[in-house]
Amino acid sequence: MKKYFSSYTFWKWKILIVFSIFYTTNYLGRFNFWPMAPLIRDDLSLTHVQIGLLNAAILWGFCFGDVVHGSLSEKYGFRKWIFIGAILTTVCNILVSYSSSFIVFLIPWFVCGFVNAACWAPGVGMVSQWWERKQRGFALGVVSGASGTAMLVLWLGTGLVGATYGWRVAFRYPPILISVFAVLLLIFTKDFPSEAGFKEKSYQQSKLFRGFKDKYIALIKSRDFHLVGHIKGLENVVRYGLMTWIPLYYYDKGGFDISSTLIVTVMLPIGYALAPPIAGFISDKFLLSNRKPLTFISCVVSALVLFSICIVDPSQTKIGASLMLIGGISLGMSQLPVMAVDFFGKEMAATTSALVDAHGYLYAGIQAVVVSLIVGLSDNWIMVFVLMGMIRVMSAVILLFVRPGLRS
């Protein structure tokens, strides 16, 4: 037993599990605005456009953070960078909880997005150091599944706290868990196998410390990296568009109260949590690490779900919940985060995953503003879901031109 606990297998699983558990708390301080949006809107007398701008603020803040945190964590250490991002995320949420107006909410919320980005790509970088390409789909699928579980924790934790005690309490206390679990991550993980005594598993780690310029030039020259980045952007328009607006859609059009709205929409993050590890395992085991087929299926099925939402009465609870579950599973099947790492391998895993993710949050922020204008000016929810469905079809077409990467 003692030999097992000092083995490489034990360590790589510990890295994966500890980071995944940490990340399940992360959305308590990043996307807690979503389930609380109806309450915040009523308390601060916000318009749909202002709600859209607040959503854009957190998303664009995360986008700008992604641009720098991946490379910086490769230079200064994954664990330390995650820890700093977690502490600052908690601080920003506490500041936001005292907001009395739109502007007072907006500024710390943007900063929160920027610092919270330090909790994602560095973690992908750290996990990638321990898991080889042939198992990368499963490992990063577990990490992506943790982000789905994080949405579930958010929906239940923030949702129940907010429904019981108000949105300010939901912003003030649950985000403290992010810092608590960041301390545990700092204690129980290592950035590289060599730091845990596995010299034979090490490679030329000096490659990680190449200058920013070399890394970004390599990425700029990659046609497939650009395509995957834009597909990720379009995917996030739908992924975060649904998470942002579905609660308001069912709250307003379905005639539900906040508790009933959460019961229907919680099926979406359940789908996000279940699909990624299974899809990653399938791509590793049966598709020879080819990430395209499942990503293509993800685009097609999620498009069908979005078109279906347009024709289903929002007051139909069971049908709505079923569509949310299928939509979450189909979007969770996407292998774009793994494809990003496959292009340049583990030596640039944090940088590549961060910059692909930056595309996602740039697009998601634009979505927040555009949808707020559509809903605010015309109250036309059908147009919103039709546009999202067409975006998934467009993503499937672009994906056909991407060549899969196969770096270790």
Order of alpha helices (4+ residues) and beta strands (2+ residues): alpha-alpha-alpha-alpha-alpha-alpha-alpha-alpha-alpha-alpha-alpha-alpha-alpha-alpha-alpha-alpha-alpha-alpha-alpha-alpha
